[in-house]
Amino acid sequence: MLEYKPIIQRIISDLFSEKKIEVCVLRLDLIHPQISGNKWFKLKYNLEEAKKQGSDTILTFGGAFSNHIHATATACRMFGFKSIGVIAGEPDYEENPTLSEASAMGMYLHFVTRNDYRRKTEQVFLDELSVKFGNVYFVPEGGNNYLGSLGSSEILNGIGDYDYVFCSCGTGATFSGLAASIKERQHLIGISALKGEGSLVTETQERVNLIRRKYDLKIHGNTELLNAEFLNKSGIINQYHFGGFARHTNELLDFKMNFEEQHHIPLDYVYESKLFYAVNDLIANKKIPSNSKVIVVHGGGIQGNRGYENRYALNPKRNVNDAQG
Ligand SMILES: *Cc1c(COP(=O)(O)O)cnc(C)c1O
């Protein structure tokens, strides 16, 4: 397995100095040249478990630009597993960068209709896939299971002392792992990349409870939906989704471009741009007390930008002034 050495980068801006807030980025996007981001943490114990169960094949699920599919294909290749990706959509998606690279790394792509894809957690559907593919080890979409959260509870290992920990939320697996590992006086704030996530919150709560039982840890993160007005406890904010999952506005695009220019840290469109926008906005609006130390977990995901730019015909280097309207 990979050795994890946290890379922490402080980012400087007039806004942060003016508000007297120290902001650092935990660069999970740099943990390894091929496997980037939080996806590795969600996979590692699943790979170990697959081996324990005597399976040499990982089967998992994802969309056409999925970071999880890309990371699973890469990790399986590195650690000697075969991999199967069940993908929602058409075989001509295979030409997109995410899927063509996954395929080049040896992942077998199995395309299913959107209707079938919705059955991805139903036992009957998994049984059908077992009949078709044999003794496979199932990893749910996004690595969103107990072992995924358990791996994510190691993300903050070896980092210093911070008052606020921020992360992006898709399935919430990463959030629940972080919630199990923060210290009593720290606040964990998740920024949801999706619109409306009542079920995300319930599921996340359950997972946090599971981790607590396993480790007998004190859980300090709670999984309430927070209003961005009040950051005096841990929880998930859903006011920065910019129209929903894999959607954006020009304001978000401008923020992403300016941020990258200023700090030389690449962001993805789906998760991290929204996360860093939120951090900036909350600081600008004095929701974080001065003299706080903030760490933002950068979950990677840069590989997905090529497909995203293609899908929305975006020019990543466009002039800010062209972006109006
Ligand atoms: C998958 C992903 C997330 C969300 O992680 P969850 O554990 O599903 O909440 C955030 N950022 C990036 C870059 C991702 O790829």
The ligand as a MOL file (V3000), in Angstrom:
LIG
                    3D

  0  0  0     0  0            999 V3000
M  V30 BEGIN CTAB
M  V30 COUNTS 15 15 0 0 0
M  V30 BEGIN ATOM
M  V30 1 C -15.3520 11.9520 -4.7990 0
M  V30 2 C -14.8660 13.3070 -4.5290 0
M  V30 3 C -15.3730 14.0740 -3.4620 0
M  V30 4 C -16.4930 13.6070 -2.5760 0
M  V30 5 O -16.1470 12.5680 -1.7160 0
M  V30 6 P -17.2970 11.7800 -0.9180 0
M  V30 7 O -16.5370 10.8820 -0.0280 0
M  V30 8 O -18.0780 11.0170 -1.9640 0
M  V30 9 O -18.1660 12.7380 -0.2210 0
M  V30 10 C -14.8350 15.3360 -3.2540 0
M  V30 11 N -13.8650 15.8260 -4.0480 0
M  V30 12 C -13.3680 15.1230 -5.0910 0
M  V30 13 C -12.3350 15.7360 -5.9400 0
M  V30 14 C -13.8550 13.8470 -5.3660 0
M  V30 15 O -13.3650 13.1740 -6.4140 0
M  V30 END ATOM
M  V30 BEGIN BOND
M  V30 1 1 1 2
M  V30 2 1 2 3
M  V30 3 2 2 14
M  V30 4 1 3 4
M  V30 5 2 3 10
M  V30 6 1 4 5
M  V30 7 1 5 6
M  V30 8 2 6 7
M  V30 9 1 6 8
M  V30 10 1 6 9
M  V30 11 1 10 11
M  V30 12 2 11 12
M  V30 13 1 12 13
M  V30 14 1 12 14
M  V30 15 1 14 15
M  V30 END BOND
M  V30 END CTAB
M  END
